[in-house]
Amino acid sequence: MSRRVLITGGSRGIGAASAKLGGAQGWSVGVNYLSNETAAGDVVEAVKLAGGRAVAIQADAAVEAEIVAMFDQMAEAFGGIDGVVINAGVLDERMPLAEMDADRIRRIVDVNVTGALLTAREAARRMSLGKGGQGGAIVIVSSAAARLGGAGEYVDYAASKGAMDALTLGLSKELGPEGVRVNAIRPGLIETDIHASSGWPQRAQELGKSVPLQRAGTAEETAEAICWLLSDASSYVNGALLDVTGGR
């Protein structure tokens, strides 16, 4: 079945890979981006070349008014929405919590928690059967850090992803009766450019050797899990926290 899917943080990494895979399945994809219009445009073209439809949607996924406008643009472009991937997130330099300042912590929480909650809220308003929606699926991008803790690196980021696990569990119970499934994936060491934000660009490759599968994962492998959770193939999966970690 065709899907109309909005992906926050869709211009790079896991978001971009998910958009492209959705395109290969003939889906219509809203590629949200914050500032890199060129990268978002490249993803849109890749989706179209793969066989789908796509539009780039600029919005700060931590600002309420822009989140609402993002959903409006998605509905205008494709006539509705069947799926949302809550993927936008930030990471900062590695350090213990004792060395973090309040501005850093606020930024992590604003984007990774408040922004995700607002995006999930808007998805619930648009997709719930009781509110005139047609149902669908929400996939929240959490992290293995939610259960590993990020000690000495980014406890703030790990805590923000722990909130995503709680959001998944609670919202899946709220929206299940409304025809909307809610699940999360928890990626592990995945080769994306987010690691550069921590000051260790090669983190995934170097630590990947310690994973039971003895390598880091790819954005494309992670996208497979996301698109499965969006599809009818996972029609009885709700409230799941799916680790994509190679066994880590």
C-alpha positions in Angstrom: 0.0 0.0 0.0 1.2 3.5 -0.8 2.1 5.7 2.1 2.3 9.5 2.6 5.1 9.8 5.1 6.6 12.9 6.8 10.2 12.4 8.0 11.7 15.0 10.3 15.4 15.4 9.9 15.0 13.9 6.5 17.9 15.5 4.7 20.7 13.4 6.1 21.6 10.1 7.7 18.9 7.7 8.8 16.1 10.2 7.7 17.5 10.5 4.2 17.9 6.7 3.9 14.4 6.2 5.0 13.1 8.7 2.5 14.9 7.0 -0.4 13.7 3.5 0.6 10.1 4.9 0.9 10.5 6.3 -2.6 11.6 2.9 -3.9 8.3 1.5 -2.5 6.3 4.2 -4.4 5.6 6.3 -1.3 5.0 10.1 -1.1 7.6 11.6 1.2 7.8 14.9 3.0 11.6 15.6 3.6 11.9 18.0 6.5 15.1 19.9 7.0 16.3 22.7 9.1 18.9 24.6 7.1 20.6 22.5 4.4 18.2 23.1 1.5 20.7 21.6 -1.0 20.9 18.3 0.9 17.1 18.2 1.2 16.7 18.8 -2.5 19.1 16.0 -3.3 17.0 13.6 -1.2 13.8 14.7 -2.9 15.4 14.0 -6.3 16.6 10.6 -5.1 13.1 9.7 -3.9 11.6 10.7 -7.3 14.2 8.7 -9.2 13.5 5.7 -7.0 9.8 5.9 -8.1 8.1 7.9 -5.3 7.0 11.5 -4.9 8.6 14.0 -2.6 8.7 17.5 -1.4 11.2 19.4 0.8 9.7 21.1 3.9 11.8 23.6 5.8 10.9 23.7 9.5 12.6 23.8 12.9 11.4 20.6 14.5 11.7 22.2 17.9 9.4 25.2 17.2 5.7 24.6 17.7 4.4 27.0 14.9 6.9 25.6 12.4 5.9 22.0 13.3 2.2 22.8 12.7 3.1 24.5 9.4 5.2 21.5 8.4 2.1 19.2 8.7 0.0 21.7 6.8 2.5 21.7 3.9 2.6 17.9 3.9 -1.2 17.8 3.7 -1.3 20.4 1.0 1.3 18.5 -1.1 -0.2 15.0 -0.8 -3.7 15.4 0.5 -3.1 13.8 3.9 -0.6 11.8 5.9 -0.4 8.1 6.8 3.0 8.0 8.5 5.4 10.1 10.5 9.0 9.4 11.3 10.2 11.4 14.3 13.8 11.5 13.6 15.1 15.0 14.1 17.7 15.1 16.9 20.9 16.6 18.1 24.1 15.4 19.8 26.8 17.5 21.4 30.5 17.1 22.4 31.5 14.2 24.5 31.9 15.1 28.2 30.6 14.0 31.6 27.4 15.6 32.9 29.3 17.6 35.6 30.9 19.6 32.8 27.8 20.4 30.8 26.3 23.9 30.9 22.6 24.6 31.0 22.4 26.0 27.5 23.7 22.7 26.1 21.2 20.7 28.1 18.3 22.9 27.1 19.2 22.5 23.4 19.2 18.8 23.7 15.9 18.7 25.5 14.3 21.3 23.2 15.0 19.4 20.0 15.1 15.8 21.2 12.3 15.8 23.7 10.0 18.9 23.4 10.2 18.9 19.6 9.5 15.2 19.4 6.5 15.5 21.7 5.1 18.4 19.7 5.6 16.5 16.4 3.9 13.4 17.9 1.1 15.6 19.2 0.5 17.0 15.8 0.6 13.6 14.2 -2.0 12.4 16.7 -4.2 15.3 15.8 -4.0 14.7 12.1 -4.0 10.9 11.9 -6.4 9.7 14.7 -9.7 8.2 13.4 -11.6 10.1 16.1 -10.3 13.4 14.8 -11.1 12.7 11.2 -7.8 11.1 10.2 -7.3 7.8 8.4 -5.0 6.1 10.9 -1.5 5.1 10.1 1.9 4.6 11.8 4.4 6.7 13.8 8.0 5.6 14.1 10.1 7.3 16.8 13.9 7.2 16.4 15.2 6.6 19.9 18.7 5.2 20.5 20.4 2.3 22.2 21.8 5.1 24.4 18.5 5.0 26.2 19.4 1.7 27.8 23.2 2.1 27.8 23.2 5.5 29.4 26.0 7.3 27.5 28.3 7.6 30.5 31.2 9.9 30.0 30.0 10.9 26.6 26.4 12.3 26.5 24.2 11.4 29.4 22.0 14.3 28.3 21.4 12.7 24.9 20.8 9.3 26.4 18.3 10.8 28.8 16.5 12.5 26.0 16.2 9.2 24.2 14.9 7.5 27.3 12.1 9.9 27.1 11.4 8.7 23.5 11.0 5.2 24.8 8.5 6.3 27.4 6.7 8.4 24.7 6.5 5.3 22.5 5.0 3.1 25.2 2.4 5.7 26.3 1.4 7.0 23.0 1.0 3.5 21.5 -1.7 2.9 24.2 -3.4 6.2 23.5 -3.5 5.9 19.7 -3.9 2.2 19.2 -7.7 2.5 19.5 -7.5 5.5 17.1 -6.0 3.4 14.3 -2.5 4.7 14.7 0.4 2.3 15.6 3.4 3.8 17.5 6.7 2.1 17.6 10.4 3.1 18.1 13.7 1.9 16.7 16.8 2.2 18.9 19.8 2.4 16.6 23.2 1.5 17.9 26.5 2.3 16.3 25.4 3.5 12.9 27.6 5.2 10.3 26.1 8.7 10.0 27.6 12.1 10.4 25.9 12.7 13.8 29.1 11.3 15.4 31.0 14.4 14.2 28.9 16.5 16.6 30.5 14.6 19.5 34.0 15.3 18.3 34.6 11.7 17.3 33.6 11.3 13.6 35.0 7.8 13.5 33.2 6.6 16.6 30.9 4.1 14.8 33.7 2.5 12.8 36.1 2.3 15.7 33.7 0.9 18.3 31.9 -1.3 15.7 34.6 -3.9 16.2 33.2 -4.5 19.7 29.7 -5.3 18.5 28.7 -9.0 18.2 28.4 -8.6 14.5 31.8 -7.0 14.5 30.9 -3.9 12.6 28.9 -0.7 12.7 25.5 -0.6 11.0 24.4 1.6 8.1 21.7 4.2 7.7 20.2 2.0 5.0 19.9 -1.0 7.3 18.2 1.2 9.9 15.8 2.5 7.3 14.7 -1.0 6.5 13.4 -1.3 10.1 11.7 2.1 9.9 10.0 1.4 6.7 8.9 -2.0 7.9 7.3 -0.4 10.9 5.5 2.1 8.7 4.2 -0.6 6.4 1.2 -3.1 6.6 3.8 -5.9 7.1 4.0 -4.8 10.8 0.2 -4.4 11.2 0.2 -6.1 14.6 3.3 -4.4 16.0 2.5 -1.5 18.4 4.4 -0.1 21.3 7.6 -2.0 20.3 11.1 -0.8 21.0 13.1 -2.4 18.2 16.9 -2.5 18.7 19.0 -2.1 15.5 22.3 -2.6 17.1 24.0 -5.7 15.8 23.5 -7.3 19.2 25.2 -4.5 21.2 
